[in-house]
Amino acid sequence: MTETRRGLGGVYLRGGVWWLRYSYRGTKRRESSHSVNRTDAVKLLKRRLGEMGQGKAPGPDPEKVSLTDLAGMLRDDYGVNGRRSLDRADRSLAHLTEFFGADTKALDITADRLNAYVNARREAQAAPATVRCELAALKRAFNLAVRAGRLVSRPPFPLIQVRNARTGFFEESEFRTVLGHLPAEAAAVAEFLYWTGWRKSEALGLEWRNVDLKAGILRIEDSKNGEPRTMPFRALPDLAALIQRQRERTDAVQAARDIIVSRVFHRDGKPIRDFRGAWTTACAAAGVRRVPHDFRRTAARNLSRAGVPERVIMALCGWKTRAVFDRYRIVNEADLAEGLGKLAQLGAPKDSPKVVPLRAAR
């Protein structure tokens, strides 16, 4: 056996193939370079020593980590942190796997291949926001692998510009018209969203254990932004009346079917998963083009018009950061026109001093 020592380790020839040896945390390790060239073994040894120098566990993992491994780490992370958007991540991973291949090595997902992926998704007419979401999922997976010491670094990811911020608001007349075309169970959810500005998923997941009827307060501990939320619904008579109607409807279903209904909003006792079809039909009948998420912007606009401070609006509707809140652009054209109209009504102050021309003053 021919051995060459090199600092904290060494390379040696065994069976015509060069191997390397080094110690990590008091444990001796031996690894094949899979090469008959000594130079390749020395380069791999330097890489392993470099990994240890960066505080990462050395080993052959970087060469073995595949896209499937990255996807598994991402799903595990979602499970550990209780993230609710795993289905969205799974859809992103499906597109990524279709393009790259499940067995593709992480080290082979390079910047140029990521750019090729973006171009392929654009040719498939995927929305920029969708592509950005898919890349974000993959980037998160790479970061998890680096943090776990299974990869040394991640490739640079392309930046996707998205300019699709919605600007629509529900005027009350539009809201009432759409409401009249919705079935009762969907209409109750829509009315709740109109008054609260909560996310649709938060409304559909609301349970009676989150409702304090005596105190007139809604409380959820696990909202989408990770922050608890409190809504004193008794302060808004329309919202209080809606909650009371839902309580009476729930009591009636429980008595008739001898079951326990945990959800505030339900369809004959069963959870409402979605009401997309009913919503589309109602909007078409009302001649209105809106999506349920527009209720968030509308509620924020209505609260702002009522003089509610922005920090309170953020707390009521569930915006964690000002940057996200600003994306909703809660001021519309009518508000801007009203503001200019008030300025016009001011006119010139009656007691303003008379301006003397410069020449006359001389």
Sequence and secondary structure as in RCSB ss.txt:
>XXXX:A:sequence
MTETRRGLGGVYLRGGVWWLRYSYRGTKRRESSHSVNRTDAVKLLKRRLGEMGQGKAPGPDPEKVSLTDLAGMLR
DDYGVNGRRSLDRADRSLAHLTEFFGADTKALDITADRLNAYVNARREAQAAPATVRCELAALKRAFNLAVRAGR
LVSRPPFPLIQVRNARTGFFEESEFRTVLGHLPAEAAAVAEFLYWTGWRKSEALGLEWRNVDLKAGILRIEDSKN
GEPRTMPFRALPDLAALIQRQRERTDAVQAARDIIVSRVFHRDGKPIRDFRGAWTTACAAAGVRRVPHDFRRTAA
RNLSRAGVPERVIMALCGWKTRAVFDRYRIVNEADLAEGLGKLAQLGAPKDSPKVVPLRAAR
>XXXX:A:secstr
 EEEEETTEEEEEETTEEEEEEEETTEEEEEEEEES HHHHHHHHHHHHHHHHTT   SSHHHH BHHHHHHHHH
HHHHHHT S HHHHHHHHHHHHHHH TT BGGG  HHHHHHHHHHHHHTT  HHHHHHHHHHHHHHHHHHHHTTS
 S                   HHHHHHHHHTS HHHHHHHHHHHHH   HHHHHT BGGGEETTTTEEEES  TT
SS EEE GGGSHHHHHHHHHHHHHHHHHHHHHT    BSSEETTEE    HHHHHHHHHHHT    TTHHHHHHH
HHHHHTT  HHHHHHHHT  SHHHHHTT    HHHHHHHHHHHHHH S TT      HHHH 
